[in-house]
């Protein structure tokens, strides 16, 4: 990837080569569920809200959490020509009525050069900030589309191998009986796409919307609410909001079921990372594994937050 500043201090151009067809690259800019996965201008940043009316004349609003501050970006599409070109206005902070033009050039059937030009920035300092931000975002997009990893932030991931069938793992993730069996018995659980899931762990609670249910293959949740018990001493009690939890299911090559969980946007920069990391290791690596293998898990009962790291090798 290259970035170049023109003689005009209010313009920046960034180029990125991505080894996928340009239709796929274009869609990554305009489909909210995909945009959330790569929209991060540097480590620790994450997309907390993404709404895109993907059509000529449509508008968008995207929020990013950066260094503890939430920045909102808004604008509208002035040119929308899939898969060749996107032009949209850009407003964020003190940057008003700037314009972003993106060309999607097909190098060959499976390779795309993205040429992004951001014009009408207020000054040289803003140009440099946006240059760095766009470079980080496009590199994150490249990683998502070439490697299948949700973003460049090194979000939390865990692989669990269970001596069970994939269908049983899927039911553990998508039914009230299953979720109560390995996560927490205090929950309110929907079972269809668009339904809400709410889980309580004492004074801590988490709320998700079911974004995708692909039987025996994928389950995707979007966190839309969170409250962490103040007794943990954390200053930020809703860091999960805007992150996505994705469960990929498949047969394990060594037998049994393979669960690959990605918590997209959840990174070591989060204040709650250590305690939540231990929670995921326990509840997925130990409790869910035991639940689908034996029928009895280790759900939350006030004293089950010990780490599963000591048995992680057995889980993968």
Buried (B, 14 or more C-beta within 10 A) or exposed (E): EEBEBEEEBBBBBBBBBBEBBBEBBBBBBBBBEBBBBBBBBBEBBBBBBBEBEBEEEEBBBBBBBBEEEEBEBBBBBBEBEBBEBBBBBBBBEEBEEBBBBBBBBBEEEEBBBBBBBBBBBBEEEBBBBBBBBBBBBBBBBBBBBEEEBBBBBEBBBBBBBBEBBBEBBBBBBBEBEBBBBBBBEBBEBBEEEEEBBBBBBEEBBBBBBBBBBEEBEBBBBBBBBBEBEEEEEBEEBBBBBBBBBBBBBBEBEEEBBBBBBBBBBBBEBBBBBEBBBBBBBBBBBBBBBBBBBEEEBBBBEEEBBEBBEEEBEEBE
